[in-house]
Amino acid sequence: MIGDRTKIRSGPPPAWLVEHTGRNLHEVGPSPATMAEWSAAGLTLPDLAAMRRYRVARIREQLAAHDCDGALLYDPLNIRYATDSTNMSVWTMHNAVRFAFVATDGPLVMFEYSNGEFLSLHNDVVDEIRPARSLHPFYVGDRVDEIAAVWADEIVELIDGSARSGGRRLAIDVLGLDAIRALEARGVELVSGQRLMENARVVKSSDEILAMRLACFSCDRVIAEMRAALRPGMTEVELWSMLHVGNWERFGEWVETRLLSSGPRTNPWYQEASAKLIEDGELVAFDTDLVGAYGMCVDVSRTWLCGGGTPSADQRDLFARAVDSIESNIPLFVPGATYREITERLRYPPVDEFNGYTVLAHGVGLCDEYPSLYTREQWEVAGFEGVVEAGNVISVESFVGRRSGGEGVKLEQQILVTESGPELLSLDPLSL
């Protein structure tokens, strides 16, 4: 029993299972060293219970607005948003073995993988925990139709038990074809839930912002350690590994990419960290793309000169252009500004002369999130309407590299949109 509710469907959890509650990663929490860093910086811990309630309420607002009876979530980041529980998050991104059902007017049920029910026992927003049936060929082989029928009957039972108007209208994020067919055969109307979830996640609560500040502060500390360690002769991977270790040590969870490159590998962007030796006088550029403390994403980029010498005229020019883009574009993100208005005012080097980045700004939360803003040249094929709101967290990006060749500069800052304007969350200085 948790409080006065039985969470495990088959009956009260055994004593040994309840004992696992306090051993959960999220219950154990940050290390004493990390807590001391945060305390010395005057940072405040989030109220996790309040944060979880806010997130579930945001999901249910979207479900009600789209006249859905519930949502079936398989994306591990959507599961995290709905339940604040994790189980091998990166592995489950390509193995659909755990999922959550969020009723619009009813329970939140976590379907957990492989006897991992204890991973959500600490969480008051999860009303019930059931074992998950997987439809992945790895587990069911050629019995997929048989297992999918049993799986779908259980989902329909939940929909019918909390239906708003006797219908079966279900939002889904990422779901395999076998599961889709099984649900549709039972009269379930499926709605695209990924946009719904992105809309729910876009405005952060005060507690989410506290968690984001902690994650950003820790990332800044790791970046400072990387810069202090940078020296000619170390490999790109050696420098990149410091981001992983520093993130893990500070209650972080994973790094989504391996975008660090040096010298001629910096242009065009997207070379992955390699065994190349970083040479004296070369530029080194990287993009953190990390999931840090409390699952919050920190997506910032820096470019440094290796060796502490004097940058060349071309290096200074590229860096100045990238800084100009970042510093000119950050002030555009104020409540009420439309995505079209911002796009029309975005500053960036001429696209016919310089390689740029994929987007000039995007949302951030548990990962890179909605929205994405592109160059003016891309508006007709990729742009979309929307309005900036207070509580949005945005990463503003710039990559500058000459199309004729040479090195490139990657910079990115993370900001919080407030009623009084944008506030920098990433405080490590932009300096070559």
BELUR-V402504 format. One record per residue. N is the residue number from 1. RES is the residue in one letter. PHI is phi in whole degrees, -180 to 180 (none if undefined). Layout:
n,res,phi
N,RES,PHI
N,RES,PHI
//
This chain:
n,res,phi
1,M,none
2,I,-119
3,G,65
4,D,-113
5,R,-118
6,T,-91
7,K,-89
8,I,-84
9,R,-60
10,S,-78
11,G,140
12,P,-59
13,P,-66
14,P,-65
15,A,-57
16,W,-64
17,L,-74
18,V,-62
19,E,-61
20,H,-70
21,T,-54
22,G,-73
23,R,-93
24,N,-61
25,L,-46
26,H,-74
27,E,-80
28,V,-61
29,G,79
30,P,-67
31,S,-72
32,P,-56
33,A,-65
34,T,-68
35,M,-60
36,A,-66
37,E,-60
38,W,-63
39,S,-63
40,A,-63
41,A,-87
42,G,74
43,L,-86
44,T,-115
45,L,-75
46,P,-76
47,D,-84
48,L,-65
49,A,-63
50,A,-66
51,M,-62
52,R,-65
53,R,-63
54,Y,-60
55,R,-65
56,V,-64
57,A,-63
58,R,-62
59,I,-63
60,R,-67
61,E,-61
62,Q,-67
63,L,-62
64,A,-65
65,A,-64
66,H,-102
67,D,55
68,C,-102
69,D,-82
70,G,179
71,A,-130
72,L,-113
73,L,-114
74,Y,-113
75,D,-61
76,P,-56
77,L,-76
78,N,-70
79,I,-61
80,R,-61
81,Y,-62
82,A,-77
83,T,-123
84,D,53
85,S,-122
86,T,-134
87,N,-157
88,M,51
89,S,-56
90,V,-68
91,W,-63
92,T,-75
93,M,-69
94,H,-123
95,N,-132
96,A,-80
97,V,-122
98,R,-145
99,F,-158
100,A,-132
101,F,-113
102,V,-114
103,A,-77
104,T,-66
105,D,-129
106,G,177
107,P,-81
108,L,-107
109,V,-113
110,M,-98
111,F,-99
112,E,-103
113,Y,-89
114,S,48
115,N,60
116,G,-96
117,E,-57
118,F,-64
119,L,-70
120,S,-119
121,L,-65
122,H,-78
123,N,-108
124,D,-77
125,V,-84
126,V,-86
127,D,-84
128,E,-152
129,I,-125
130,R,-127
131,P,-69
132,A,-90
133,R,-96
134,S,-98
135,L,-105
136,H,-69
137,P,-54
138,F,-55
139,Y,-106
140,V,-113
141,G,55
142,D,-89
143,R,-92
144,V,-59
145,D,-64
146,E,-63
147,I,-68
148,A,-62
149,A,-65
150,V,-64
151,W,-59
152,A,-66
153,D,-60
154,E,-69
155,I,-67
156,V,-62
157,E,-57
158,L,-68
159,I,-62
160,D,-65
161,G,-73
162,S,-136
163,A,-64
164,R,-79
165,S,-144
166,G,81
167,G,-94
168,R,-133
169,R,-115
170,L,-125
171,A,-87
172,I,-128
173,D,-100
174,V,-126
175,L,-144
176,G,-71
177,L,-63
178,D,-62
179,A,-68
180,I,-60
181,R,-64
182,A,-66
183,L,-69
184,E,-64
185,A,-65
186,R,-102
187,G,79
188,V,-86
189,E,-89
190,L,-98
191,V,-121
192,S,-65
193,G,-96
194,Q,-66
195,R,-64
196,L,-58
197,M,-70
198,E,-62
199,N,-64
200,A,-67
201,R,-82
202,V,-72
203,V,-104
204,K,-89
205,S,-78
206,S,-61
207,D,-74
208,E,-63
209,I,-68
210,L,-60
211,A,-64
212,M,-64
213,R,-62
214,L,-64
215,A,-64
216,C,-67
217,F,-60
218,S,-63
219,C,-64
220,D,-58
221,R,-65
222,V,-65
223,I,-60
224,A,-62
225,E,-66
226,M,-64
227,R,-65
228,A,-65
229,A,-88
230,L,-60
231,R,-154
232,P,-60
233,G,99
234,M,-83
235,T,-83
236,E,-58
237,V,-65
238,E,-61
239,L,-68
240,W,-63
241,S,-62
242,M,-65
243,L,-65
244,H,-63
245,V,-63
246,G,-64
247,N,-67
248,W,-61
249,E,-64
250,R,-109
251,F,72
252,G,-82
253,E,-120
254,W,-163
255,V,-117
256,E,-81
257,T,-133
258,R,-136
259,L,-88
260,L,-143
261,S,-148
262,S,-140
263,G,56
264,P,-66
265,R,-77
266,T,-80
267,N,-142
268,P,-71
269,W,-75
270,Y,96
271,Q,-68
272,E,-94
273,A,-53
274,S,-134
275,A,-86
276,K,-59
277,L,-79
278,I,-82
279,E,-101
280,D,-58
281,G,88
282,E,-86
283,L,-81
284,V,-124
285,A,-126
286,F,-152
287,D,-129
288,T,-66
289,D,46
290,L,-106
291,V,-100
292,G,-104
293,A,-56
294,Y,59
295,G,78
296,M,-83
297,C,-79
298,V,-123
299,D,-121
300,V,-131
301,S,-133
302,R,-139
303,T,-133
304,W,-126
305,L,-94
306,C,-81
307,G,105
308,G,75
309,G,-85
310,T,-95
311,P,-66
312,S,-72
313,A,-60
314,D,-68
315,Q,-61
316,R,-64
317,D,-65
318,L,-61
319,F,-65
320,A,-63
321,R,-66
322,A,-67
323,V,-61
324,D,-59
325,S,-62
326,I,-61
327,E,-71
328,S,-80
329,N,-89
330,I,-56
331,P,-64
332,L,-73
333,F,-92
334,V,-127
335,P,-55
336,G,95
337,A,-69
338,T,-89
339,Y,-63
340,R,-67
341,E,-60
342,I,-63
343,T,-58
344,E,-65
345,R,-107
346,L,-60
347,R,-110
348,Y,-162
349,P,-64
350,P,-56
351,V,-73
352,D,-81
353,E,-110
354,F,-125
355,N,-70
356,G,-117
357,Y,-99
358,T,-59
359,V,-132
360,L,-100
361,A,-167
362,H,-157
363,G,-72
364,V,-140
365,G,-156
366,L,-82
367,C,-165
368,D,-63
369,E,-132
370,Y,-59
371,P,-100
372,S,-118
373,L,-117
374,Y,-113
375,T,-70
376,R,-60
377,E,-64
378,Q,-100
379,W,-57
380,E,-65
381,V,-99
382,A,-134
383,G,-71
384,F,-151
385,E,-82
386,G,173
387,V,-133
388,V,-72
389,E,-126
390,A,-61
391,G,98
392,N,-73
393,V,-115
394,I,-129
395,S,-102
396,V,-103
397,E,-118
398,S,-153
399,F,-127
400,V,-132
401,G,-148
402,R,-69
403,R,-64
404,S,-78
405,G,119
406,G,92
407,E,-81
408,G,-134
409,V,-123
410,K,-116
411,L,-133
412,E,-162
413,Q,-123
414,Q,-106
415,I,-129
416,L,-110
417,V,-84
418,T,-118
419,E,-61
420,S,-98
421,G,124
422,P,-76
423,E,-123
424,L,-68
425,L,-100
426,S,-95
427,L,-102
428,D,-62
429,P,-68
430,L,-85
431,S,-146
432,L,-79
//
